[in-house]
Amino acid sequence: MLAGFHAQNHPQQVGSRGALDEVDDRGTDPAFVSGLEERFGREFTLDVAAAAHNARAPRYFTRADNGLLQSWAGERVWCNPPYSDIHAWVQKTWAEHANTLGVVMLLPANRPEQRWWQELVEPFRDRAGSPLTTEFLAGRMRFSRPGAVIGPKGDRPPFGCVLLIWEQPFSGLGGA
Ligand SMILES: C[S@@+](CC[C@H](N)C(=O)[O-])C[C@H]1O[C@@H](n2cnc3c(N)ncnc32)[C@H](O)[C@@H]1O
């Protein structure tokens, strides 16, 4: 045992303290999002967890709108949710995805032991007939924060990320 050693979690790794904008408000690199749009041949129409300075789609819901209480119907949805409340966002996606044109969610890839992954992702992902596929990303994402002075390597949390992609068979992100 290392006496007197206190491991310090990166703020984005702390899951139980409730949502805090100074911690959760980390924007995805816009180039990463447009890379996905290019790949799918479609642009996202709605960012369901955003603020005006970090929205990644023309329409967006902020904390004040509460994207968890809104309809996502008819939209091609981008979601990088507050990492303090992942369970609620994955649950909401399961409730909404069939009415959308697809949902892409960016999440930390280092929490497969947690309830949201075990109950809402693991039993369904990458199975024949399931709308949900997962893609574990290489390297570490760079996130941006309002007003933060960030070095050349960006604000990289000490974990990789995974994309959760809910697609509709005929009208989805990659569909004709
Ligand atoms: C991890 S950041 C994502 C920022 C950016 N939209 C992106 O895709 O990278 C999560 C954002 O969701 C916002 N947010 C927090 N709770 C929310 C809620 N209930 N409904 C909508 N947005 C919320 C936060 O203010 C923050 O800007």
The ligand as a MOL file (V3000), in Angstrom:
LIG
                    3D

  0  0  0     0  0            999 V3000
M  V30 BEGIN CTAB
M  V30 COUNTS 27 29 0 0 0
M  V30 BEGIN ATOM
M  V30 1 C -19.8690 17.2980 -22.3680 0
M  V30 2 S -20.6210 18.8320 -22.8230 0 CHG=1
M  V30 3 C -20.8730 18.6130 -24.5380 0
M  V30 4 C -20.7040 19.8850 -25.3090 0
M  V30 5 C -20.9300 19.8330 -26.8180 0
M  V30 6 N -22.3260 19.9250 -27.1460 0
M  V30 7 C -20.3180 18.6170 -27.4720 0
M  V30 8 O -21.0130 17.9070 -28.1350 0
M  V30 9 O -19.1360 18.3850 -27.3130 0 CHG=-1
M  V30 10 C -22.2610 18.6350 -22.1830 0
M  V30 11 C -23.1130 19.8910 -22.3360 0
M  V30 12 O -24.4530 19.5670 -21.9520 0
M  V30 13 C -25.0040 20.6370 -21.2170 0
M  V30 14 N -26.0570 20.0700 -20.3750 0
M  V30 15 C -25.9940 19.6510 -19.0760 0
M  V30 16 N -27.1750 19.1480 -18.6770 0
M  V30 17 C -28.0130 19.2640 -19.7500 0
M  V30 18 C -29.3740 18.9290 -19.9880 0
M  V30 19 N -30.1200 18.3560 -19.0210 0
M  V30 20 N -29.9210 19.1820 -21.2040 0
M  V30 21 C -29.1750 19.7370 -22.2000 0
M  V30 22 N -27.8620 20.0860 -22.0370 0
M  V30 23 C -27.3040 19.8460 -20.8260 0
M  V30 24 C -23.8300 21.2140 -20.4400 0
M  V30 25 O -24.0780 22.5650 -20.0930 0
M  V30 26 C -22.6770 21.0680 -21.4760 0
M  V30 27 O -22.5900 22.2170 -22.2860 0
M  V30 END ATOM
M  V30 BEGIN BOND
M  V30 1 1 1 2
M  V30 2 1 2 3
M  V30 3 1 2 10
M  V30 4 1 3 4
M  V30 5 1 4 5
M  V30 6 1 5 6
M  V30 7 1 5 7
M  V30 8 2 7 8
M  V30 9 1 7 9
M  V30 10 1 10 11
M  V30 11 1 11 12
M  V30 12 1 11 26
M  V30 13 1 12 13
M  V30 14 1 13 14
M  V30 15 1 13 24
M  V30 16 1 14 15
M  V30 17 1 14 23
M  V30 18 2 15 16
M  V30 19 1 16 17
M  V30 20 1 17 18
M  V30 21 2 17 23
M  V30 22 1 18 19
M  V30 23 2 18 20
M  V30 24 1 20 21
M  V30 25 2 21 22
M  V30 26 1 22 23
M  V30 27 1 24 25
M  V30 28 1 24 26
M  V30 29 1 26 27
M  V30 END BOND
M  V30 END CTAB
M  END
